[in-house]
Amino acid sequence: MMDYRNNYNNENETNNENMMAAEQNSFNGKKPSSKNKKAAKLAKKIGAIALSAVLFGGVAGGTFQAVNHFAGSTTATATTTTAQQTTSNSSLLKAAATSSSSTSTGTMDVSTIAKNAMPSIVSITNQSVQEVQNYFSMFGYGAQTPQTEETTSCGSGIIIGKNDTELLIVTNNHVVEDADTLSVSFVNNQVCKANIKGTDADNDLAVIAVPLSEIPDDTMSSIAVATMGDSDSVEVGEQVVAIGNALGYGQSVTTGIISAANRVIDSDSSSDGSSDGTTADTSSTDTTGKTYLQTDAAINPGNSGGALLNMNGEVIGINSAKLASTEVEGMGYAIPVSRVSDIIENLMNEQTRTKVAAEDQGTIGIKCLDVSSQIQQAYNMPAGIYISEVTSGGAAENAGLKSGYVLTSFDGHSITSTSELKSLLQYYSAGETVEVEVQVPDNGSYETKTFSLTLGTSISSSDDQQSDSQQNAGSSRSAEGGNTLTSATPSI
């Protein structure tokens, strides 16, 4: 069973398997003359001893890396960012791509690339509170109320620009989702708080912002805006370098090649992040997935959001996923920057938001269900969330939304699941007015409509429980085309 795993490191997971392998090296040479046979035999012995030393050194280096991260500090070459400073409404990515740090004279070696890129890479720590099952309640002991626990996960990010007040960092959406607090560690180990500026769950992208006022001057002089490359010009077999916060130990560097330039990963994944492992080339007619750069450079947990660089030191991909299986080696994936440059630009210009207190959060006033890919294909329904019930007097009813509609966008954010919508609502207060886009059924097809709604106050638990009992008594609802949808979420 193969599955695609998002590569951020969750410290609560204890079953990680660490495997190390050494490739065999072969040396080809001319057959030595009889005069030099003794010298050749001696050379082979020396070569074998040298190879053993290399392998031992590799193991020792892997052992010492984590120790150095916690016991020492990282030294970075000071980099001037004056040429890369722009305002929030300009093309920050293009400005970074034309900065003085770009290389036009040829490729660099890996150590030079790492030295130049490290000031642009950050480690991201996500602290959140999640509901967990009460084990004893299953056997009739203890309260039935859900329990919560604090979780910490780690990922990576790339500095892509700044505006008048914020430093902007791109990463994966799954690195920052459900975060109660976000912190960013820079190349000099300075840690600062960060806020979410914009997210796109459909493309697994997010931009977070660190207030410039919170960044010390010495840190500002040690960091740099990344140089963005052209992922469309990447060729299969081209050498690449991956940098990220592997296993949460700090930035590490791996190398490899581009194994495939336009790989499509099946977007039908389960709630635990796994997939059926289906891949295809973009030359096929399958357009349900997104194209990725496939590489054999090691992409480990914690690398999510880190940089995949070409040999000019330019970012060509954002590390995102790997294919995990006992039968598979060296299949990592990165989001091509050229494919998502416009999306990143839009996220950079969104309003920076912080989480709203639970009692102040806005509500839409609907019950909804996810439209799975199977339902989409079987009944020609659009991707989104199916509105199974509209709360009387709620924001949705006041705006004109009705049951049977499929909600696809909230305040400009693409919505494909109820979990995405609930995560977004944590950043919106009651009384805020937002636009939502829905698909309205019309004689077997769907028509796109936009509604403006003012978010309501939190729905009381008693009202929600009453609505739940009414739905359970009333069986399930049928969507357009006769397909049955059941188990609606509580009102949101």
C-alpha positions as CSV (number, residue, x, y, z in Angstrom):
1,M,0.0,0.0,0.0
2,M,1.6,3.2,-1.1
3,D,0.6,6.7,0.2
4,Y,1.6,10.2,-0.4
5,R,2.7,11.9,2.8
6,N,3.0,15.6,3.5
7,N,6.5,16.1,4.8
8,Y,6.1,18.0,8.0
9,N,7.4,16.5,11.2
10,N,4.8,15.8,13.9
11,E,6.5,15.3,17.2
12,N,3.6,13.1,18.5
13,E,4.3,10.4,15.9
14,T,6.7,7.8,17.2
15,N,6.7,5.1,14.5
16,N,9.0,6.8,12.0
17,E,11.3,4.4,10.2
18,N,14.8,5.7,9.5
19,M,16.7,3.9,6.7
20,M,20.1,4.6,5.3
21,A,21.6,3.0,2.3
22,A,24.9,3.3,0.5
23,E,25.2,3.0,-3.3
24,Q,27.8,0.8,-4.8
25,N,30.5,2.6,-6.7
26,S,32.1,1.1,-9.8
27,F,35.4,2.2,-11.3
28,N,36.3,1.5,-14.9
29,G,39.9,1.6,-16.1
30,K,42.4,0.1,-18.5
31,K,43.8,-3.4,-17.8
32,P,47.2,-2.9,-16.2
33,S,50.2,-4.4,-17.8
34,S,52.1,-7.2,-16.1
35,K,54.7,-4.6,-15.1
36,N,52.1,-2.8,-13.0
37,K,50.0,-5.7,-11.6
38,K,51.4,-5.3,-8.1
39,A,50.7,-1.6,-8.2
40,A,47.2,-2.2,-9.4
41,K,46.5,-4.7,-6.6
42,L,47.8,-2.2,-4.0
43,A,45.6,0.5,-5.5
44,K,42.5,-1.7,-5.2
45,K,43.3,-2.3,-1.5
46,I,43.7,1.4,-0.9
47,G,40.5,2.1,-2.8
48,A,38.6,-0.4,-0.6
49,I,39.9,1.2,2.5
50,A,39.0,4.6,1.3
51,L,35.4,3.5,0.4
52,S,35.0,2.1,3.9
53,A,36.1,5.4,5.4
54,V,33.6,7.3,3.2
55,L,30.7,5.0,4.4
56,F,31.7,5.3,8.0
57,G,32.0,9.1,7.7
58,G,28.5,9.2,6.2
59,V,27.1,7.4,9.2
60,A,29.1,9.5,11.7
61,G,28.0,12.7,9.9
62,G,24.4,11.7,10.2
63,T,24.8,11.1,13.9
64,F,26.5,14.4,14.6
65,Q,24.1,16.6,12.6
66,A,21.4,16.8,15.3
67,V,23.9,17.3,18.0
68,N,25.4,20.3,16.2
69,H,21.9,21.8,15.6
70,F,21.1,21.9,19.3
71,A,24.6,22.5,20.7
72,G,26.0,25.0,18.2
73,S,24.8,27.9,16.1
74,T,24.6,28.4,12.4
75,T,26.8,31.0,10.8
76,A,25.6,32.9,7.7
77,T,27.1,35.3,5.3
78,A,25.5,38.7,5.7
79,T,23.4,39.5,2.6
80,T,22.1,42.9,1.6
81,T,18.4,42.9,0.6
82,T,18.2,46.5,-0.5
83,A,17.8,45.6,-4.1
84,Q,14.9,43.3,-3.3
85,Q,12.8,45.6,-1.2
86,T,9.4,46.2,-2.7
87,T,5.9,47.2,-1.7
88,S,3.1,44.8,-1.0
89,N,1.2,45.5,-4.2
90,S,4.1,44.9,-6.6
91,S,5.6,41.8,-8.1
92,L,7.8,40.6,-5.2
93,L,8.6,37.3,-6.9
94,K,9.8,38.9,-10.0
95,A,11.8,41.4,-8.0
96,A,13.5,38.6,-6.2
97,A,14.2,36.8,-9.5
98,T,16.1,39.8,-10.8
99,S,18.0,40.5,-7.7
100,S,21.8,40.8,-7.5
101,S,22.1,37.4,-5.9
102,S,21.1,35.6,-9.1
103,T,23.8,33.8,-11.1
104,S,24.0,34.3,-14.9
105,T,27.6,33.0,-15.4
106,G,27.0,29.3,-14.9
107,T,26.2,26.6,-12.4
108,M,27.6,26.4,-8.8
109,D,28.7,23.6,-6.7
110,V,26.4,22.3,-3.9
111,S,28.3,23.9,-1.1
112,T,28.1,27.3,-2.7
113,I,24.3,26.9,-3.4
114,A,23.7,25.9,0.2
115,K,25.7,28.8,1.5
116,N,23.8,31.3,-0.6
117,A,20.4,29.8,-0.1
118,M,20.5,29.2,3.7
119,P,19.7,32.8,4.6
120,S,16.5,32.5,2.6
121,I,15.2,29.3,4.3
122,V,13.4,29.2,7.6
123,S,12.1,26.6,10.0
124,I,8.4,26.8,11.0
125,T,6.9,25.4,14.2
126,N,3.1,24.9,14.4
127,Q,1.6,24.6,17.8
128,S,-2.1,23.7,17.9
129,V,-4.8,22.1,20.1
130,Q,-6.6,19.2,18.7
131,E,-9.5,17.1,19.9
132,V,-8.7,13.5,20.8
133,Q,-10.8,10.5,21.6
134,N,-11.5,9.9,25.3
135,Y,-10.4,6.2,25.6
136,F,-12.3,5.5,28.8
137,S,-15.6,7.0,27.6
138,M,-15.8,4.2,25.1
139,F,-16.3,1.8,28.0
140,G,-18.8,4.0,29.9
141,Y,-16.2,5.7,32.1
142,G,-15.6,9.4,32.4
143,A,-17.3,12.3,30.7
144,Q,-18.5,12.1,27.2
145,T,-17.1,15.6,26.3
146,P,-14.2,15.5,23.9
147,Q,-10.7,15.9,25.2
148,T,-8.0,18.1,23.8
149,E,-4.2,17.9,23.6
150,E,-1.5,20.3,22.5
151,T,0.5,19.2,19.4
152,T,3.6,20.5,17.8
153,S,4.7,20.0,14.2
154,C,7.6,21.3,12.2
155,G,8.0,22.4,8.6
156,S,10.0,24.8,6.4
157,G,9.5,28.0,4.5
158,I,11.1,30.3,1.9
159,I,11.5,34.0,2.3
160,I,10.0,35.5,-0.9
161,G,9.7,39.2,-0.2
162,K,8.6,41.9,2.2
163,N,6.3,44.9,2.3
164,D,6.4,48.0,4.4
165,T,5.6,46.2,7.6
166,E,6.1,42.5,7.1
167,L,8.6,39.8,6.0
168,L,6.8,37.3,3.7
169,I,7.4,33.6,3.7
170,V,5.9,30.9,1.4
171,T,5.3,27.4,2.7
172,N,2.8,24.5,2.4
173,N,-0.8,24.9,3.7
174,H,-0.6,21.7,5.6
175,V,2.4,23.1,7.5
176,V,0.4,25.9,9.0
177,E,-3.2,24.6,9.0
178,D,-5.0,24.6,12.4
179,A,-2.2,26.5,14.0
180,D,-2.9,28.3,17.3
181,T,0.6,29.8,17.2
182,L,3.3,29.9,14.5
183,S,6.9,30.6,15.1
184,V,9.7,31.0,12.5
185,S,13.4,30.3,13.1
186,F,15.8,32.2,10.9
187,V,19.3,31.2,9.8
188,N,20.9,32.8,12.9
189,N,18.5,30.8,15.1
190,Q,16.5,33.9,16.0
191,V,12.8,32.9,16.6
192,C,9.9,35.2,15.8
193,K,6.1,34.9,15.9
194,A,4.3,34.7,12.6
195,N,0.8,35.1,11.3
196,I,-1.1,33.6,8.4
197,K,-1.4,36.0,5.5
198,G,-3.1,33.8,2.9
199,T,-3.8,30.1,2.3
200,D,-4.8,28.0,-0.7
201,A,-5.6,24.5,0.5
202,D,-6.4,23.3,-3.0
203,N,-2.8,24.0,-4.1
204,D,-1.3,23.3,-0.7
205,L,0.2,26.8,-0.4
206,A,0.3,29.4,2.3
207,V,2.1,32.7,2.9
208,I,2.9,33.7,6.4
209,A,4.1,37.1,7.6
210,V,6.5,38.1,10.3
211,P,6.2,41.8,11.5
212,L,9.4,43.6,10.6
213,S,9.2,45.4,14.0
214,E,9.8,42.0,15.7
215,I,12.9,41.1,13.7
216,P,16.2,42.3,15.2
217,D,18.6,44.3,13.0
218,D,21.3,41.6,13.1
219,T,18.8,39.0,11.9
220,M,17.7,41.3,9.1
221,S,21.3,41.6,8.0
222,S,21.7,37.8,8.0
223,I,18.6,36.9,5.9
224,A,17.9,37.3,2.2
225,V,15.0,37.1,-0.2
226,A,15.2,33.9,-2.3
227,T,15.9,34.0,-6.0
228,M,13.1,32.4,-7.9
229,G,13.8,30.4,-11.0
230,D,11.9,29.1,-14.0
231,S,10.5,25.7,-13.3
232,D,9.0,25.4,-16.9
233,S,12.6,25.2,-18.3
234,V,13.6,22.3,-16.0
235,E,14.8,19.2,-17.8
236,V,14.6,15.6,-16.7
237,G,18.1,14.5,-15.4
238,E,19.0,18.0,-14.3
239,Q,20.7,18.1,-10.9
240,V,18.9,19.8,-8.0
241,V,19.4,20.6,-4.3
242,A,16.8,20.3,-1.6
243,I,17.0,22.3,1.7
244,G,14.6,22.0,4.6
245,N,14.0,21.4,8.3
246,A,14.3,17.6,8.1
247,L,12.8,15.9,11.2
248,G,12.7,19.3,12.9
249,Y,16.5,19.1,13.6
250,G,17.3,22.2,11.6
251,Q,18.2,22.9,8.0
252,S,19.8,20.1,6.0
253,V,20.9,19.7,2.4
254,T,20.2,16.8,0.1
255,T,21.0,16.4,-3.6
256,G,19.5,14.5,-6.5
257,I,18.1,14.9,-10.0
258,I,14.8,15.8,-11.6
259,S,13.2,12.4,-12.2
260,A,10.1,13.8,-14.0
261,A,9.2,17.3,-14.8
262,N,5.4,17.2,-15.2
263,R,4.2,14.5,-12.9
264,V,0.5,14.4,-12.0
265,I,-0.4,13.1,-8.5
266,D,-3.9,11.8,-8.0
267,S,-5.7,14.5,-6.0
268,D,-8.1,12.0,-4.4
269,S,-6.6,11.6,-1.0
270,S,-8.0,10.5,2.3
271,S,-8.3,12.5,5.4
272,D,-5.0,11.1,6.8
273,G,-3.1,12.5,3.8
274,S,-2.7,9.2,2.0
275,S,-3.4,8.5,-1.6
276,D,-3.9,5.5,-3.8
277,G,-0.4,6.3,-5.3
278,T,-1.7,6.9,-8.9
279,T,0.6,9.1,-11.0
280,A,0.4,10.1,-14.6
281,D,2.1,12.3,-17.1
282,T,0.5,15.6,-18.1
283,S,0.4,14.4,-21.7
284,S,-2.6,12.3,-20.7
285,T,-6.2,13.6,-20.5
286,D,-6.2,13.4,-16.7
287,T,-6.5,17.0,-15.4
288,T,-7.8,16.2,-11.9
289,G,-4.4,16.4,-10.3
290,K,-1.8,19.1,-10.1
291,T,1.6,18.9,-11.8
292,Y,4.7,18.4,-9.7
293,L,8.5,18.1,-10.1
294,Q,9.5,14.6,-9.1
295,T,13.0,14.2,-7.6
296,D,15.1,11.5,-6.0
297,A,16.6,14.1,-3.6
298,A,15.7,13.0,-0.1
299,I,12.5,14.8,1.0
300,N,12.0,13.9,4.7
301,P,9.4,14.8,7.3
302,G,9.9,18.5,8.1
303,N,11.0,19.3,4.6
304,S,7.6,20.5,3.6
305,G,7.7,24.1,2.4
306,G,11.4,24.0,1.9
307,A,13.2,24.8,-1.4
308,L,14.1,22.7,-4.4
309,L,16.9,24.6,-6.2
310,N,18.6,24.3,-9.5
311,M,22.4,24.5,-9.9
312,N,22.1,28.3,-10.3
313,G,20.8,28.5,-6.8
314,E,17.3,29.5,-7.9
315,V,14.2,28.1,-6.3
316,I,12.3,26.0,-8.9
317,G,10.1,24.1,-6.5
318,I,8.5,24.1,-3.0
319,N,9.0,20.7,-1.4
320,S,5.6,19.2,-0.6
321,A,5.2,15.4,-0.6
322,K,6.8,12.0,-0.9
323,L,5.7,8.6,-1.9
324,A,6.1,6.4,1.2
325,S,6.2,2.6,0.8
326,T,8.5,-0.3,1.6
327,E,8.6,-0.9,-2.2
328,V,9.5,2.7,-3.2
329,E,12.7,4.7,-2.9
330,G,13.6,8.2,-4.0
331,M,10.2,9.6,-5.1
332,G,9.7,13.1,-3.7
333,Y,7.6,15.9,-5.1
334,A,7.8,19.7,-5.2
335,I,5.3,22.3,-6.4
336,P,6.7,24.0,-9.5
337,V,7.1,27.7,-8.7
338,S,6.2,28.8,-12.3
339,R,2.8,27.0,-12.1
340,V,1.8,28.8,-8.8
341,S,3.6,32.2,-9.1
342,D,0.3,34.0,-9.6
343,I,-1.3,32.2,-6.7
344,I,1.6,33.1,-4.4
345,E,1.4,36.8,-5.5
346,N,-2.3,36.9,-4.6
347,L,-1.6,35.3,-1.2
348,M,1.1,37.8,-0.5
349,N,-1.3,40.7,-1.0
350,E,-4.1,39.3,1.3
351,Q,-4.9,40.8,4.6
352,T,-2.9,39.3,7.5
353,R,-5.2,37.6,9.9
354,T,-4.9,36.2,13.4
355,K,-7.2,33.7,15.1
356,V,-10.4,35.1,16.6
357,A,-11.5,34.0,20.1
358,A,-14.0,31.1,19.8
359,E,-16.9,33.1,21.2
360,D,-16.3,35.9,18.7
361,Q,-16.0,33.8,15.6
362,G,-18.5,34.3,12.8
363,T,-20.8,31.6,11.5
364,I,-22.5,31.0,8.2
365,G,-25.5,29.0,9.5
366,I,-25.4,25.9,7.4
367,K,-25.0,22.2,7.7
368,C,-22.8,20.7,5.0
369,L,-21.2,17.6,3.6
370,D,-18.1,17.0,1.5
371,V,-18.6,16.2,-2.1
372,S,-16.2,13.3,-2.7
373,S,-14.6,12.6,-6.0
374,Q,-16.8,9.5,-6.4
375,I,-19.9,11.7,-6.0
376,Q,-18.5,14.2,-8.4
377,Q,-17.9,11.6,-11.1
378,A,-21.0,9.6,-10.6
379,Y,-23.4,12.5,-10.5
380,N,-21.5,15.3,-12.3
381,M,-21.5,17.5,-9.2
382,P,-18.9,20.2,-8.7
383,A,-16.2,20.0,-6.1
384,G,-17.0,21.8,-2.9
385,I,-19.3,21.3,0.1
386,Y,-23.0,20.4,-0.3
387,I,-25.3,22.5,1.8
388,S,-27.7,20.0,3.4
389,E,-29.5,22.5,5.7
390,V,-29.8,26.2,6.2
391,T,-30.2,27.5,9.7
392,S,-33.3,29.7,10.2
393,G,-32.3,33.3,10.7
394,G,-28.6,32.6,10.0
395,A,-26.2,34.4,7.7
396,A,-26.7,32.0,4.8
397,E,-30.5,32.3,4.9
398,N,-30.4,36.0,5.1
399,A,-28.1,36.1,2.1
400,G,-30.3,33.9,0.0
401,L,-28.5,30.5,0.2
402,K,-30.5,27.4,0.0
403,S,-30.1,23.7,0.7
404,G,-28.9,21.8,-2.3
405,Y,-26.3,24.5,-3.3
406,V,-22.6,23.5,-3.4
407,L,-20.4,26.1,-1.8
408,T,-17.0,26.4,-3.7
409,S,-15.4,29.6,-2.5
410,F,-15.3,31.7,0.7
411,D,-13.8,35.2,0.6
412,G,-11.8,34.3,-2.4
413,H,-10.5,31.0,-0.9
414,S,-11.3,27.8,-2.8
415,I,-13.3,25.4,-0.6
416,T,-13.3,21.6,-1.2
417,S,-14.0,20.3,2.3
418,T,-15.8,21.3,5.5
419,S,-12.5,21.2,7.4
420,E,-11.1,23.9,5.1
421,L,-14.1,26.1,5.7
422,K,-14.0,25.6,9.5
423,S,-10.3,26.4,9.5
424,L,-10.9,29.7,7.6
425,L,-13.8,30.7,9.9
426,Q,-11.4,30.7,12.8
427,Y,-10.0,34.0,11.4
428,Y,-13.3,35.8,10.8
429,S,-15.3,37.7,13.4
430,A,-19.1,37.8,13.6
431,G,-20.4,40.9,11.8
432,E,-17.8,40.7,9.0
433,T,-19.2,40.7,5.4
434,V,-17.7,38.2,2.9
435,E,-18.5,37.0,-0.5
436,V,-19.2,33.3,-1.1
437,E,-19.4,31.5,-4.4
438,V,-21.9,28.6,-4.9
439,Q,-23.0,26.3,-7.6
440,V,-26.7,26.3,-8.0
441,P,-28.4,23.2,-9.5
442,D,-30.3,23.9,-12.7
443,N,-31.9,21.0,-14.6
444,G,-29.0,18.6,-14.2
445,S,-26.3,21.2,-14.5
446,Y,-24.9,23.9,-12.2
447,E,-24.8,27.6,-12.4
448,T,-22.2,29.8,-10.6
449,K,-23.6,32.5,-8.3
450,T,-22.0,34.9,-5.8
451,F,-23.6,35.9,-2.6
452,S,-22.6,38.6,0.0
453,L,-23.3,37.5,3.5
454,T,-22.7,39.0,7.0
455,L,-21.3,36.4,9.4
456,G,-23.5,35.6,12.4
457,T,-22.7,34.9,16.0
458,S,-21.8,31.5,17.3
459,I,-24.6,29.0,17.3
460,S,-25.5,27.8,20.8
461,S,-24.9,24.1,21.6
462,S,-28.5,23.6,22.5
463,D,-29.7,24.9,19.1
464,D,-27.1,22.7,17.4
465,Q,-28.1,19.6,19.3
466,Q,-31.8,20.2,18.5
467,S,-30.9,20.6,14.8
468,D,-28.9,17.4,15.0
469,S,-31.8,15.4,16.4
470,Q,-34.1,16.8,13.8
471,Q,-31.8,15.6,11.0
472,N,-31.3,12.2,12.5
473,A,-35.1,11.8,12.7
474,G,-35.5,13.0,9.1
475,S,-33.1,10.5,7.6
476,S,-30.7,11.7,4.8
477,R,-31.0,14.2,2.1
478,S,-30.8,13.8,-1.7
479,A,-28.6,15.9,-3.9
480,E,-29.4,17.0,-7.5
481,G,-29.5,13.8,-9.6
482,G,-30.8,11.5,-6.9
483,N,-27.5,10.8,-5.1
484,T,-27.8,10.4,-1.3
485,L,-25.6,12.4,1.1
486,T,-25.6,11.6,4.8
487,S,-23.9,12.5,8.1
488,A,-23.9,16.3,7.8
489,T,-21.5,18.2,10.0
490,P,-22.8,20.3,12.9
491,S,-23.8,23.8,12.0
492,I,-21.0,26.2,11.0
